[in-house]
C-alpha cells in the first residue's frame, strides 16, 4: 500500500482515479475547486492551490507517490491567459521536481502531436499547436530525468463518477448532448482523427503502472476515430438526430492518430470501455435529467473561465 496524493483530484478525471486507487492505497486529494463548490467524497481532502507551496509541501512530505492532475485544460481555456497557463501547467512541475523525490504520475496530452498524417508513437515528432499543448510538452521535458510516468492522453469521453463535474466540451460528450436536445450534430469537416479514451481508463492505466518500474512517456488511448465516425456512432443511439457537415474551417486544426502499443506491451493495461459505453453514459445522464442546465458554463472549461476567470 502506498500513500498517494492526488493533486487536482476533485475534477472530471480525478473522480475515477480516487475511487480505484482508494481500493488498494491510502489516498488524499489536494484541490483548489476551481469548478466545484465542495468536495463530497469520503476521502481526506485538503483545499489548496498548487501555488501555495508551503501547504502543498506539507502534503508531499506525507506521500510516497503523487498523481499530478492540476492543470488548466483545453486549447480554448488555456488561450485565455497564456502566462497563467504556463505557470500552472509547466512551471509548477519544476517546483515539484525540486521538492518531491517519490513516484510521479503526470497527465499530458496527445495534442502535443498537433496535425500529422501518420499513426504516431512516443518517438514521433511533436507539433504543439496551442498554449495548452505547448505547456504540457514543456512539463514533460521538466520531468524527463525523474521517477515519473507520463501519459499522453487521448480525447476523453464518458462519465467519471457520480460526484465529479461532467465535461460537455469534449467531442463525444457534446455531440451526444446536441443529438438528444437539438436533434442535430454539427460537424466541421469531419475527417479529422481523434484518439479516444474513456475517462475511467485513465484510472485503470494509473492503477496498473503506479507501483511499477515504468518511466517515461506513454501514449494512452482506446481507439482512433474520425469525428464523422463518432457522429455516426451516436446517430445509431439517437436515430432521430441528423448530422450536419460543413467544409467551413474550424478553429481546432488538430488531426492525429496514435498508437498505445508501448504501454500495452510493457504493462498489464488494456482499455476496458469502448465508445458505445460512453455514448450510453452521456445519453442516460441527459435522458434522466441529472443535469439541470447543459448550457451552464461550469460544464465547459473555456466558458467557465471566460465568465468567472481564474487567478
C-alpha positions as CSV (number, residue, x, y, z in Angstrom):
1,X,0.0,0.0,0.0
2,X,1.3,3.4,-1.0
3,X,0.4,6.9,0.3
4,X,-0.8,8.7,-2.8
5,X,-1.5,12.4,-3.0
6,X,-3.8,13.2,-5.9
7,X,-3.2,16.8,-6.8
8,X,-6.2,18.2,-8.7
9,X,-8.2,15.1,-7.8
10,X,-11.6,16.8,-7.5
11,X,-12.2,17.2,-11.2
12,X,-13.5,15.2,-14.1
13,X,-10.5,12.9,-14.4
14,X,-9.9,12.6,-10.7
15,X,-13.2,11.0,-9.6
16,X,-12.4,7.6,-11.1
17,X,-8.8,7.7,-10.0
18,X,-9.7,8.4,-6.4
19,X,-12.2,5.5,-6.4
20,X,-9.9,3.0,-8.0
21,X,-6.7,3.8,-6.2
22,X,-8.6,4.0,-2.9
23,X,-9.3,0.3,-3.1
24,X,-5.6,-0.6,-2.6
25,X,-3.8,2.6,-1.5
26,X,-4.1,5.3,1.1
27,X,-5.2,8.4,-0.8
28,X,-5.6,12.1,-0.2
29,X,-7.0,14.8,-2.5
30,X,-5.5,18.3,-2.9
31,X,-7.5,20.7,-5.0
32,X,-8.5,24.3,-5.3
33,X,-12.0,23.5,-6.5
34,X,-12.0,25.9,-9.5
35,X,-15.1,24.3,-11.0
36,X,-16.6,22.7,-7.9
37,X,-18.4,24.2,-4.9
38,X,-17.4,21.5,-2.5
39,X,-15.8,18.1,-2.3
40,X,-18.2,15.3,-1.4
41,X,-16.3,12.1,-1.5
42,X,-15.5,10.4,1.8
43,X,-11.7,10.8,1.3
44,X,-9.2,13.0,3.1
45,X,-9.3,16.4,1.3
46,X,-7.1,19.4,1.5
47,X,-8.4,22.6,0.0
48,X,-5.4,24.4,-1.5
49,X,-3.8,25.9,-4.6
50,X,-0.7,24.4,-6.1
51,X,0.9,27.8,-5.8
52,X,0.5,27.7,-2.0
53,X,3.9,25.9,-1.8
54,X,4.1,25.7,2.0
55,X,0.8,23.9,2.2
56,X,1.5,21.6,-0.7
57,X,5.0,20.8,0.6
58,X,3.4,19.5,3.9
59,X,1.3,17.1,1.9
60,X,4.2,16.0,-0.3
61,X,6.2,15.1,2.9
62,X,3.4,12.6,3.6
63,X,3.2,11.0,0.2
64,X,5.0,8.1,-1.5
65,X,3.6,9.0,-4.8
66,X,1.9,12.0,-6.5
67,X,-0.7,11.9,-9.2
68,X,-0.4,15.3,-10.8
69,X,-3.8,16.3,-12.4
70,X,-3.6,20.0,-11.6
71,X,-3.8,22.0,-14.8
72,X,-5.7,24.4,-17.0
73,X,-7.1,22.0,-19.6
74,X,-8.1,22.6,-23.3
75,X,-7.0,24.8,-26.1
76,X,-9.6,27.5,-25.6
77,X,-9.3,27.6,-21.8
78,X,-5.6,27.9,-21.9
79,X,-5.6,30.7,-24.6
80,X,-7.5,33.0,-22.2
81,X,-4.3,33.6,-20.2
82,X,-1.2,32.1,-21.7
83,X,1.1,33.3,-18.9
84,X,-1.1,31.7,-16.2
85,X,-1.3,28.5,-18.3
86,X,2.4,28.1,-18.3
87,X,2.6,29.0,-14.6
88,X,0.1,26.2,-13.6
89,X,0.8,23.6,-16.3
90,X,4.6,23.8,-16.7
91,X,6.4,25.9,-14.1
92,X,4.6,24.1,-11.2
93,X,6.3,20.8,-12.3
94,X,9.7,22.4,-11.9
95,X,8.9,23.2,-8.3
96,X,7.5,19.6,-7.8
97,X,10.7,18.2,-9.2
98,X,12.8,20.1,-6.7
99,X,10.6,19.3,-3.7
100,X,9.5,15.7,-4.2
101,X,11.7,12.6,-4.8
102,X,9.0,9.9,-4.9
103,X,7.0,8.4,-7.7
104,X,5.2,10.9,-10.0
105,X,2.3,10.3,-12.4
106,X,1.8,13.1,-14.8
107,X,-1.0,13.5,-17.3
108,X,0.0,15.1,-20.6
109,X,-2.0,15.1,-23.9
110,X,-1.8,13.7,-27.4
111,X,-2.4,17.3,-28.5
112,X,1.4,17.7,-28.4
113,X,1.4,15.9,-31.8
114,X,-0.7,18.7,-33.4
115,X,-1.6,17.8,-37.0
116,X,0.1,14.9,-38.7
117,X,-0.9,12.1,-41.1
118,X,0.9,9.1,-39.7
119,X,0.0,6.9,-36.8
120,X,2.2,8.4,-34.1
121,X,4.1,6.7,-31.3
122,X,6.1,8.1,-28.4
123,X,9.2,8.6,-30.7
124,X,7.2,10.7,-33.3
125,X,7.9,14.3,-33.7
126,X,5.8,16.7,-31.7
127,X,4.0,19.7,-33.2
128,X,2.0,21.6,-30.5
129,X,-0.5,24.0,-32.0
130,X,-1.8,25.6,-28.8
131,X,-0.7,27.1,-25.5
132,X,-2.3,24.0,-23.8
133,X,-0.2,21.5,-25.8
134,X,3.0,23.6,-25.5
135,X,2.6,23.9,-21.8
136,X,2.2,20.1,-21.4
137,X,5.2,19.4,-23.6
138,X,7.3,21.8,-21.5
139,X,6.2,19.9,-18.4
140,X,7.2,16.6,-20.0
141,X,10.7,17.9,-20.6
142,X,10.9,19.1,-17.0
143,X,10.2,15.6,-15.6
144,X,12.5,13.9,-18.1
145,X,15.0,12.6,-15.5
146,X,12.7,11.8,-12.6
147,X,10.9,8.7,-11.4
148,X,7.9,9.7,-13.5
149,X,5.5,8.0,-15.8
150,X,3.9,10.5,-18.3
151,X,0.6,9.6,-20.1
152,X,-0.2,11.4,-23.2
153,X,-4.0,11.2,-23.1
154,X,-6.3,10.8,-26.0
155,X,-9.6,12.8,-26.2
156,X,-11.6,11.8,-23.1
157,X,-15.3,10.8,-23.1
158,X,-17.8,9.3,-20.7
159,X,-18.8,9.8,-17.1
160,X,-16.2,9.6,-14.3
161,X,-18.3,9.0,-11.2
162,X,-21.5,10.4,-9.6
163,X,-19.7,13.3,-7.9
164,X,-17.3,14.8,-10.3
165,X,-18.3,17.5,-12.7
166,X,-19.1,16.2,-16.2
167,X,-17.4,17.9,-19.1
168,X,-19.7,18.8,-22.0
169,X,-16.9,20.4,-24.0
170,X,-15.4,17.1,-25.2
171,X,-16.3,15.9,-28.7
172,X,-18.2,12.7,-27.8
173,X,-20.0,14.2,-24.8
174,X,-21.0,17.3,-26.6
175,X,-22.2,15.5,-29.7
176,X,-24.4,13.2,-27.7
177,X,-25.9,16.2,-25.9
178,X,-26.6,18.0,-29.1
179,X,-28.1,14.9,-30.7
180,X,-30.5,14.5,-27.9
181,X,-31.5,18.1,-27.2
182,X,-31.2,19.7,-30.6
183,X,-31.7,16.6,-32.8
184,X,-28.7,17.6,-34.8
185,X,-24.9,17.3,-34.6
186,X,-22.8,19.9,-36.4
187,X,-19.5,18.5,-37.7
188,X,-16.9,20.8,-39.1
189,X,-15.0,18.9,-41.8
190,X,-15.3,15.5,-40.1
191,X,-12.2,13.8,-41.5
192,X,-10.0,14.9,-38.6
193,X,-8.8,12.0,-36.5
194,X,-9.0,11.8,-32.7
195,X,-7.6,9.1,-30.4
196,X,-10.4,8.5,-27.9
197,X,-10.2,7.3,-24.3
198,X,-12.8,6.7,-21.7
199,X,-12.1,8.9,-18.6
200,X,-12.0,5.9,-16.3
201,X,-9.4,4.0,-18.4
202,X,-7.1,6.8,-17.2
203,X,-7.6,5.5,-13.7
204,X,-7.0,1.9,-14.8
205,X,-3.7,2.8,-16.5
206,X,-2.5,4.7,-13.4
207,X,-3.5,1.8,-11.1
208,X,-1.7,-0.7,-13.3
209,X,1.6,1.2,-13.5
210,X,1.8,3.2,-10.3
211,X,3.9,0.7,-8.3
212,X,5.9,-0.4,-11.3
213,X,9.3,0.4,-12.7
214,X,7.9,2.0,-15.9
215,X,9.2,5.5,-16.6
216,X,8.9,8.0,-19.4
217,X,6.3,8.8,-21.9
218,X,3.4,6.6,-22.9
219,X,0.5,7.3,-25.3
220,X,-2.8,6.3,-23.8
221,X,-5.9,5.8,-25.9
222,X,-8.6,3.2,-26.8
223,X,-9.2,3.7,-30.5
224,X,-8.7,6.3,-33.3
225,X,-11.8,7.7,-34.8
226,X,-12.6,10.3,-37.4
227,X,-15.0,12.9,-36.0
228,X,-17.6,12.0,-38.6
229,X,-17.4,8.4,-37.4
230,X,-18.1,9.5,-33.9
231,X,-21.2,11.3,-35.0
232,X,-22.3,8.2,-37.0
233,X,-22.0,6.0,-33.9
234,X,-24.0,8.5,-31.9
235,X,-26.7,8.6,-34.6
236,X,-27.2,4.9,-34.1
237,X,-28.2,5.6,-30.4
238,X,-30.2,8.7,-31.3
239,X,-31.7,7.8,-34.7
240,X,-33.9,10.9,-34.9
241,X,-30.9,13.1,-34.9
242,X,-29.2,14.3,-38.1
243,X,-25.6,15.0,-38.9
244,X,-24.8,18.4,-40.5
245,X,-21.4,18.6,-42.1
246,X,-19.8,21.8,-43.3
247,X,-16.4,22.3,-45.0
248,X,-16.0,25.5,-43.1
249,X,-12.6,25.8,-41.4
250,X,-12.9,25.2,-37.7
251,X,-10.6,26.9,-35.1
252,X,-9.4,23.5,-33.9
253,X,-6.8,22.3,-36.5
254,X,-5.6,19.2,-34.6
255,X,-5.6,16.0,-36.6
256,X,-3.7,12.9,-35.3
257,X,-3.8,9.2,-34.8
258,X,-1.7,7.4,-32.2
259,X,-0.5,4.0,-31.1
260,X,-0.6,2.9,-27.5
261,X,1.2,-0.4,-28.2
262,X,4.2,0.6,-26.0
263,X,2.0,0.8,-22.8
264,X,0.0,-2.4,-23.7
265,X,3.2,-4.3,-24.4
266,X,5.1,-3.2,-21.3
267,X,2.3,-3.4,-18.8
268,X,-0.9,-5.3,-18.0
269,X,-3.1,-2.4,-19.0
270,X,-5.8,-2.8,-21.6
271,X,-8.7,-0.3,-22.2
272,X,-12.0,-1.5,-20.7
273,X,-14.5,1.0,-22.1
274,X,-15.4,1.3,-25.7
275,X,-17.2,4.3,-27.4
276,X,-20.7,2.8,-27.0
277,X,-20.3,2.7,-23.2
278,X,-19.5,6.5,-23.1
279,X,-22.3,7.3,-25.5
280,X,-24.8,5.4,-23.3
281,X,-23.4,7.1,-20.2
282,X,-24.0,10.6,-21.5
283,X,-27.3,9.6,-23.1
284,X,-28.6,8.4,-19.7
285,X,-27.3,11.5,-18.0
286,X,-29.3,13.7,-20.3
287,X,-32.4,11.5,-20.5
288,X,-32.6,11.1,-16.7
289,X,-32.2,14.9,-16.4
290,X,-29.3,14.6,-14.0
291,X,-28.0,17.9,-15.4
292,X,-30.3,20.8,-14.8
293,X,-28.8,23.1,-17.5
294,X,-26.4,21.7,-20.1
295,X,-25.6,25.3,-21.0
296,X,-24.3,26.1,-17.5
297,X,-20.7,27.3,-18.1
298,X,-19.3,25.0,-15.4
299,X,-19.6,22.1,-17.9
300,X,-17.1,23.8,-20.3
301,X,-13.6,24.8,-19.2
302,X,-13.4,27.6,-21.6
303,X,-16.9,29.0,-21.0
304,X,-16.4,28.9,-17.2
305,X,-13.0,30.6,-17.2
306,X,-14.2,33.3,-19.7
307,X,-17.1,34.1,-17.4
308,X,-15.5,33.8,-14.0
309,X,-11.8,33.8,-14.6
310,X,-9.0,32.3,-12.6
311,X,-6.1,34.0,-10.9
